[in-house]
Amino acid sequence: MAGLGPLLRKELLEQWRTLRLPVIATIFLLVGLSSPLLARFTPEIIKAVAGDQFPMAFPTPTAADAIDQFAKNIGQFGGLIAVLLAMGAVATEKERGTAALLLTKPVSRAAFLIAKLVAIGLTLAVSVVIATAGAWFYTLVLFESLPPAGVAAGAVLQWLMLMAWASITFVGSTLTRSSLAAAGLGIVAFIVVGILGVLPTVGQFLPTGLSGPARALALGVPGPDAIGPTVATMVLIGAAGSVAWLAFRRQEL
Amino acid sequence: MTTVVGGAGRSTATAGAPDAVAGIAIRARGLTKRFGSVVALDGLDLDVPAGAIFGLLGPNGAGKTTTIRILTGLARQTAGTATVAGVEVGLDRPELRRRLGYLDQDPRFYGWMRGRELLELVGRLVGLDGPALRERVGDMLERTGLTAAANRRIGGYSGGMRQRLGIAQALLHRPTIVFLDEPVSSLDPEGRRDVLALIEGLRGETTVIVSTHVLSDVERICDRVAILDRGRLVTEAPLERLLADHIRPVYRLAPEPGQDAAVAAFIGRLRATPWVTDVATAPEGDLRVSVNDPITAGPSLLAIVVDEGVRLAVFERVRPTLEDVFLELVGTPSADELDGRGFIRPREVGR
């Protein structure tokens, strides 16, 4: 694939130089660290604020609550960040004219897109790893130790879910010259899939269906089957990449 | 609208190019580009000899940039065919781009990248690596006067520095064919001189397509010239032949200052005179009067000067320049023909 290596190198350097990677990794780390803290201290915070006006008794927080909080935060903040990360990937380069600079070199358009998607994937992967490590450590400190292999497997599923949002946004970024339009597509997909994910028959074949297996793997307990949503999400990412390529290879710059 | 290509006086075939036998670097047949009902390029037939420095001229909106964008694979033609170095043009053709270099009229780069890094990226994309890459990057930085700024971020470069960086990246891999769209538009006089010398140095090794408004630059460096107007090829020929074919006596008249009314009346009378083909006014007030009947023009022009009472500091017959030929072929657009940006309104056709 003509030009993939140098393009990927450029994309990774760009993620670092424009501070996207450090900033996103830091946000994810904060999410990872704060999730077990919130799970552990939320009942006490509510009691301290509401006092006797809140009559319900809170169950004692557990590691499962920490993981649930982490999964929820990564799903929401992480999903939004994945959309923000992908929205300008191609659209901004077309709008600024830098795509023309590279695509008048012996570079295939497929390589141009793959380099970008891989760089987005690596940025999200590094961020998810850092967040998961932070969440695992604070869960250990505040609750109990969780199986590292299971936590790592759960992190892979979380990353795959974020890649689904990034890929859909990436298609929007390829189809238009507007980052905002691309973000709009990503957010609409995020909301629609979130709503459909509640339906049991459909939800297990959507990216949101990865949350359940990710939770079970992290806690080391039996849970929903991971294969269905994993395969479906990978197919979705592949389809998004293919649509982006089919559209981009016919576009004038 | 087929043009007949004679031998380019100073051109040589480029070794290794697929069309080297025919000696043709670029061939376009019926190249057309429409945007809805607007015709940006209308059936362009063009042959560019290998090794030539080829000037693409025309007023704003004539179709120069559209032509270059199609030939470099950035845009798709509505109709017609074109080959560049023997490869058919198209949007996703890495094999085409391996042979060409390209400078946009408004070159854009990554502001976070350093100048040297950009050239290294381009070098890797064209297959250079290791010491050969470093040596070539250093050489191009030196030739474009960017060595001192090589490790600065491009975001801090001036317009002229970006233009020179654009030229460096276009020439880095010694391409068979280079497209330079307005290559000296942002440069100061010194930079302009250096870049023109750099382009001249490519003669015989590389086919260079230069699009520019600066006709004196074209006269200095180009072997051949094509003039476009409203998407159509007006003429294409070796520069010397173009000047010879359109040679018409041109008189330069420099009126003394402080006689605006008399000069205006004088110009009006000249324009109504049958043997005067054009009266152009230079910013400094000089008049260039093109005539088609030199036998009548010489004495009659002086008679009109005397009759209108215009005092002249200079009256001389001069060699016509490319600008004179350009104005004769393309004419000066009227206000109705220009849009708000100073571009000639493109022609429209039914869908």
Interface residues (C-beta under 8 A of the other chain):
Chain A: A2 G3 G5 P6 L7 R9 K10 L13 E14 R17 T18 R96 G97 T98 A100 L101 L102 L103 T104 K105 P106 V107 S108 R109 R249 R250 Q251 E252 L253
Chain B: R69 T72 G73 L74 A75 R76 L91 D92 P94 E95 R97 R98 L100 Y102 D104 D106 P107 R108 F109 Y110 W112 M113 E117 L121 V122 R124 L125 V126 G127 Q169
